[in-house]
Amino acid sequence: MTNMDPKGQPKAAPNRLHAERQAVYPRAVNGRFRKLKWAVMVFCLAVYYITPWLRWHRGPYSPDQFVLIDLAHRRFYMGAIEIWPQEFYFVAGLLIMAGIGLFLVTSAVGRAWCGYACPQTVWTDVFQHVDRWIDGDRNAQIKLAKAPWGAAKTGKRLFKWSIYLAISFSTGGAWILYFADAPTLFMEFFRGEAAPVAYSTVAVLTGTTLWLGGFMREQVCVYMCPWPRIQSAMLDEKSLIVTYKDWRGEPRGKNAKASPTPLGDCIDCGLCTAVCPTGIDIREGPQIGCITCALCIDACDDVMAKTGRPRGLIDYATLEDGEREAAGQPATPHWKLIWHPRTLVYLGLWSAIGLGLLFALGTRQHISIAVSKDRNPPYMILSSGDIRNAYAVRWKNMEGRPRPMELTLDGVPGATMWSEDMAKANAARKLTRIIPADTTLPLRIYVSAPANTPEQKMGFTLRALDSDGGVTSYDTRFDAPEAVH
């Protein structure tokens, strides 16, 4: 191919729809926010990797894994809590709380979730520390990236990428342990005895972790994640965000003595940009690439201390409070900036939903029945003249131990019932069964009423009681032929 057109003129450069990526090599920094990031990162990773291995004794009939998403038996376990499919509203409530919690954090301290606890941030931070361990800090990484490929560079890259792969594989491997007994699945996986879905899930998660955390990094935050766009609509002049105080820092410069005009506190060292994991310059104002990790605050405070200037040139502040500070008024304490009306509304909603879920969890019954009436035929007339209706009952014991339970008939005067596994001669208005632990017992029952039943359609109730005093009921109907009236 040639770069000349048919007329012998150089071809015009193609119009690009996106800017080429500028590689980001964050510099190491120390400070209070970096320590906070370390603490949050270690905590999040520990929770993710260790939780599947924690045990919780629920008796001989239930699994003993502390957190288990048992898809095969359609159960979710977390400690003493067991969620059945019909109780999915608890999971929905937790998801709503997570969403409102994200709004609450954003309202209080901006994108702190993005800067500290987002999985993309946590794993990117891990990979960046691997970079520094193998390639060195920022300057060494830049130098190595520009160096031609040789034995040393190739060896470092292969070693580093091998560690990337090991981290990614352990991430995918830990995920599948939440869906089965962790020790058993772990051994089966490496013996080649696990289900195919386990291997495919680990492969997909290994690849996505390696690609998103190891190579794309800040591009996920800037281009792929929708949250920065949503967050922009949630912030205003009262929102607490990481801010460069230009009224104090400008005009910036390195040599105040040689400048014809007085300079601000910013010495234009560029460290705030060098430590940024997304490569932005916070001095250009609020940007979609800022994840509010506050590492630029640590870097700037260190420079201010070394140059004898007060800290806080880059700091958490609101635009409204910044204007007051620029006018010479004292800054508002951060705790007052956090607790504004919008934050309190989010906190109230979040707390109300949480308390509602706790109340529902504490008062729920551990017994349940569902009844389905036969429609064809709606009734049968027995040789004795009695009228019989048939019903399919699903009787649930929602505890990890077998329990005796009673099913009673309330309504339809003179009616009795029996199940398909017993004789009609033993019919009564009450049935007793021992329901196995964590089991739904299907039971087909028949209800028989005298021939002189007064109504063609009569409502009645099947009521289930357990040995602990729990009770639940289901309303249905009894059909009879019009001729008997």
PyMOL commands that set and color helices and strands:
alter all, ss='L'
color gray80, all
select helices_A, chain A and resi 32-53+85-87+89-109+112-117+119-135+138-146+151-179+182-191+196-216+218-224+227-232+246-249+271-274+282-284+295-306+319-326+334-338+341-363+424-426+482-484
alter helices_A, ss='H'
color red, helices_A
select strands_A, chain A and resi 67-70+75-78+81-83+241-244+314-317+367-373+380-381+387-397+403-410+416-419+430-435+439-449+457-466+471-479
alter strands_A, ss='S'
color yellow, strands_A
deselect
rebuild
show_as cartoon
